[in-house]
Amino acid sequence: MAELRKRGLLTMVICSEPFLKLGKTQARVFGVPALPLIVIPHPLGGLSIDDVKARAAAALPEFIKLVKEGAR
């Protein structure tokens, strides 16, 4: 992801709440500290497909906003 971002491609990462700090740290370590992170509730494992779809639907407005902004 970091390499794609460095090449100017629109990128973002979706992570669950417990992994937010790790995501920010990894983005900084790999040279893309401004990499957008979309946070969803944890966990995903063990959820029904409908629950996963609901989490995706809840994250969709942030995704669309970042796409429209060019994920700066």
C-alpha positions as a Markdown table, in Angstrom:
| # | Residue | x | y | z |
|---|---|---|---|---|
| 1 | Met | 0.0 | 0.0 | 0.0 |
| 2 | Ala | 2.8 | 2.4 | 0.9 |
| 3 | Glu | 4.5 | 2.0 | -2.5 |
| 4 | Leu | 1.2 | 2.6 | -4.3 |
| 5 | Arg | 0.7 | 5.8 | -2.3 |
| 6 | Lys | 4.2 | 7.0 | -2.9 |
| 7 | Arg | 3.6 | 6.5 | -6.7 |
| 8 | Gly | 0.6 | 8.9 | -6.4 |
| 9 | Leu | -2.2 | 6.3 | -6.6 |
| 10 | Leu | -5.3 | 6.8 | -4.6 |
| 11 | Thr | -4.9 | 4.5 | -1.5 |
| 12 | Met | -6.5 | 4.0 | 1.9 |
| 13 | Val | -6.6 | 1.3 | 4.4 |
| 14 | Ile | -9.6 | -0.1 | 6.2 |
| 15 | Cys | -8.8 | -1.4 | 9.7 |
| 16 | Ser | -10.6 | -2.3 | 12.8 |
| 17 | Glu | -10.3 | -0.3 | 16.0 |
| 18 | Pro | -7.6 | -2.3 | 17.8 |
| 19 | Phe | -5.4 | -2.0 | 14.8 |
| 20 | Leu | -5.6 | 1.8 | 14.3 |
| 21 | Lys | -2.4 | 2.5 | 16.3 |
| 22 | Leu | -0.5 | -0.2 | 14.4 |
| 23 | Gly | -1.9 | 1.2 | 11.1 |
| 24 | Lys | -0.7 | 4.7 | 11.9 |
| 25 | Thr | 2.7 | 3.5 | 13.0 |
| 26 | Gln | 3.2 | 1.3 | 9.9 |
| 27 | Ala | 2.1 | 4.2 | 7.6 |
| 28 | Arg | 4.7 | 6.4 | 9.3 |
| 29 | Val | 7.5 | 3.8 | 9.2 |
| 30 | Phe | 6.9 | 3.1 | 5.5 |
| 31 | Gly | 7.0 | 6.8 | 4.7 |
| 32 | Val | 3.3 | 7.6 | 4.1 |
| 33 | Pro | 2.2 | 9.2 | 7.4 |
| 34 | Ala | -0.8 | 10.8 | 5.8 |
| 35 | Leu | -2.2 | 7.5 | 4.5 |
| 36 | Pro | -5.9 | 7.6 | 5.2 |
| 37 | Leu | -7.2 | 4.9 | 7.6 |
| 38 | Ile | -10.9 | 4.1 | 7.7 |
| 39 | Val | -11.8 | 2.6 | 11.0 |
| 40 | Ile | -14.5 | 0.0 | 11.4 |
| 41 | Pro | -15.6 | -1.8 | 14.6 |
| 42 | His | -13.8 | -4.9 | 15.7 |
| 43 | Pro | -14.0 | -7.9 | 15.3 |
| 44 | Leu | -14.8 | -9.1 | 11.8 |
| 45 | Gly | -14.1 | -12.7 | 12.5 |
| 46 | Gly | -17.1 | -14.8 | 13.3 |
| 47 | Leu | -19.6 | -12.3 | 11.9 |
| 48 | Ser | -22.3 | -13.2 | 9.5 |
| 49 | Ile | -22.0 | -12.0 | 5.9 |
| 50 | Asp | -24.8 | -9.6 | 6.6 |
| 51 | Asp | -23.0 | -8.1 | 9.6 |
| 52 | Val | -19.8 | -7.7 | 7.5 |
| 53 | Lys | -21.9 | -6.0 | 4.8 |
| 54 | Ala | -23.4 | -3.7 | 7.4 |
| 55 | Arg | -19.9 | -2.7 | 8.6 |
| 56 | Ala | -18.9 | -2.0 | 5.0 |
| 57 | Ala | -22.0 | 0.0 | 4.4 |
| 58 | Ala | -21.2 | 2.1 | 7.5 |
| 59 | Ala | -17.7 | 2.7 | 6.2 |
| 60 | Leu | -18.8 | 3.6 | 2.7 |
| 61 | Pro | -19.5 | 7.4 | 3.3 |
| 62 | Glu | -15.9 | 7.9 | 4.6 |
| 63 | Phe | -14.6 | 5.9 | 1.6 |
| 64 | Ile | -16.6 | 8.0 | -0.8 |
| 65 | Lys | -15.5 | 11.2 | 0.9 |
| 66 | Leu | -11.8 | 10.2 | 0.6 |
| 67 | Val | -12.2 | 9.3 | -3.0 |
| 68 | Lys | -13.8 | 12.6 | -3.8 |
| 69 | Glu | -11.0 | 14.4 | -2.0 |
| 70 | Gly | -8.4 | 12.4 | -3.8 |
| 71 | Ala | -7.4 | 10.7 | -0.5 |
| 72 | Arg | -5.0 | 13.5 | 0.3 |
